[in-house]
Structures are given as structure tokens and as C-alpha cells.
Amino acid sequence: MKRLFLLLAVLTMLIGLSAPALADGHCMDALGCVEVAPDDPIVIASILAMSGPASFYGADTLGGIELAIMGRDGMLLGRDIELVEEDSFCAAEGGQAAAQRVAADESIAGVIGTTCSGAAQGAMPIISEAGMLMISSSNTSPSLTNDDADAGGTYYPGYFRTAHNDLFQGAMGAQFAVEVLKAGKVATIHDGDPYTEGLAVVMASVFDGLNGEVVFQGAVSKGDTDMSAILTEIAASGPDVVYLPVFVPESEFLVSQAANTPGLEDTVMMTADGSFSATFAQNTGEAAAGVYMTGPHVSGDAYDAFLAMWAEEQPGGTDAPPSGFHAHAYDGTNLLLDAIEAVAEEMDDGTLVIGRQALREAMQAVENYDGLTGTLTCQEAPLYNGDCATGTALAVFEITEAQVNEGAWPPPIVWDLSMSMGASG
């Protein structure tokens, strides 16, 4: 099943929906071609947050990319696979700068990235204009695959992701709050990032639709450390749950200071995958115990084998992945490499030619791909474009004393969508 889409891509080209990359030795692809000389490697790039507070995400994704390449013995079509790494710093400016460097390198066949949705908004226009393909394992903002600009969509052709769309995650958080926590009132906080704002908006909308009351919607700024003003305002609104899908370290400050805010003593704190790291529990301290987190959840024999591989590659062989998107990165890298393998054509002199439009079309043809993260099918217009994940590889986790005091990771799962009152079966 993992290579079913290769047949689809090849069939698509055979029936004439995609022109061959070569004709009479010349590139005929509408977006141009990558040429790989006989002795040169096939080059792909990563645009990840490798510096700053979100660097644990970058390390998590990079590990998945490296294991996917390692699973092929570092080879594709008889060539070495070379990975060019660029740092996006989890920011729009960083994503833009990294994308400019990648787009200037004509040897790069495709990109894994970005880590953060904000960085994607900086990178996507440049990568798309260059005719390149980018597939993210951790961007989750609904706007990125939405092509309706009037509704806030920021989609650009050539963008795909194996991460869930936060339309799923936000809805799951709302359902958990209503069905399990029996919450009647919710307050939300974001930090202005497309990811955090989009997730807070979806959660509030679904919560309202479930007959809950949204009593507060506000924002902090990245870099804020004193959260007393917004927490006091939230306490006055009387929420049962505070949903704060913001990144670390701001989420750590919010949760730790909420514990000492009058009026929030019995209020449940819930965050999301922007804080899905062992460091969240340790840095927040005792206030983290009892905090709920929504985030990615992968299971199964193939995933267990992946984790065993991961452990073998770590010093001491015991370290767990630092966040939750490593399997999504593994799937995304394999999708990219399979697409390259499907469309590459070899010239008489041994040069490989990879059509950029053909590569995008091969990725768009992905259907029922049996990945670590589930069965992936890359969606197309009329509305969402490039969403390859189903949104089912999600769960609600609860931070316990083991995460706070012992560094255990990940936290235990307490709920997923199969437990919802609205689940079928």
C-alpha cells in the first residue's frame, strides 16, 4: 500500500494528464526540471525550527527525516540522498529567509518543512513561485491549505502536509471539554501566531456550537513573561476551562501563574501541541500536574518498530522523541522520496531529470497511503488543498507527577475521538 500512489502517478502521466519531463533532451515540464548529474546526489532540504524555544520541534522532525532516509540506506535511484538543513526559527521572517536560500539552490528537488505555521506563511510564497514542492509534518493552521483568501486562506500551490488540520484538533478539544470535563464556560488565549490563533478560534466556535459559552477570547505576545493582567481578566469571566494553545515558554508562564491567580483555583487548564514537550512539565513545575494537552497520537506495530529504531540511534539508546510529529516527518519524507522516484527520468548520459510540476502531481495523486500516522490521501480543491492526514491521529493527554518530577514522556492518554458521544459504532 505504501507505494500505491506511485502507480497512480505513473498512470496519470501515461494517459497524458502530465507531460513528460523530457523531449529531445530538453525539459518540457511546465515548472522546470531538477537535473542530477550521474555522480551527484539527489538533494532535498529541510526548513525547521532548529534554534529558539521551539527547537525541540525541529529536532523531533529532523529525527523522522533522518530515519526515513536511513530506511533506504541513504540511497534513491542509485544515488546518495543529501539533506540540506535550513533554520526557520519558528517565525515568518525565518521561514522567508530560509526559503530564499532553498529556492536559490536549483539542485534541491523538494522540501520538508516548515516546523511552525507562522514560518510557513513566510516560506510558502517563495517556494511556490520557485516551482518547488514543500511538505510539512507539523504545520496545523487551517489557513495554510485553504485557498479561499476572503476567508483567511493562505494556500499556495505546491504545499502539502502530513500533520493534522487544526479544524480537527480544535474540535476535539471542545468536545473533550464539554463531554468529559462537563465545562459550560471556556476562555481562550492565543499569541498572534497563525497556528495558535486559528486553533483558539476553532475551539471556541465548536464549543459555542455545543451549547457552551465562550466567556473570554484574548491574546498574549510572544516574549511575555508577566501574565497577571490577562489571567486576572480571565478569572473575572468565570471560565470552567482555559484553553491556551500557545507555544512554550509563554504557556509555561500562563499555567504556573494561573495557579496563584485568585478565581482560577478550580479552573482546568488545557493546552495543545505547541507545548507538547517534556520540558513543558518540568519548566512549569507542580502547576503542570493535571493540565490537559491535545496533540498527535500514533500507535501500532510499525510505529513501535520506528521508536525502536529511534532509540538505537540515540546516545545510550533510551531517549524518546522530544515531541509528537516525528512519525509525520517520517511519512512526509517517504512521500517526497517516493514521488521523486516515480517521476524521475534518466537521460542517455545517466543524468536524472525530475519535473517539478510532475512531482507536485505525483504528490497530489497520493491515495490510501499506508503510513505510520494512518492512511493518507492528499486532498485537492475546491477548498482544502494538500491536507494528506485524516485528523484521527490525535488524542487528549494529561500531565501527571511523573512528567513533572521524573521526566517521563509522553504523558498518558485520557481520551480520543473514538470515545466521543458522537463517534460512530
Buried (B, 14 or more C-beta within 10 A) or exposed (E): EBBBBBEBBBEBBEEEEBBBBBEEEEBBBEBBBBBBEEEBBBBBBBBBBBEBBBBBBBBBBBBBBBBBBEBEEBEBBEBBBBBBBBBBBBBBEBBBBBBBBBBEEEBBBBBBBBBBBBBBBBBBEBBBEBBBBBBBBBBBBBBBBBBEEEEBBBBBBBBBBBBBBBBBBBBBBBBBBBBBBEBBBBBBBBBEBBBBBBBBBBBBBBBEEBEBBBBBBBBBEBEBEEBEEBBEEBBEBBBBBBBBBBBBBBBBBBBBBBBEBEBBEEBBBBBBBBBBBBBBBBBBBEBBBBBBBBBBBBEEEBBEEBBEBBBEEEEEEEEBBBBBBBBBBBBBBBBBBBBBBBBBBBEEEEBBBBBBBBBBBBBBBBEEBEBBBBBBBBBEEEBBBBBBBBBBBBBBBBBBEBBBEEEBBBBEEBBBBEBBEEEEE
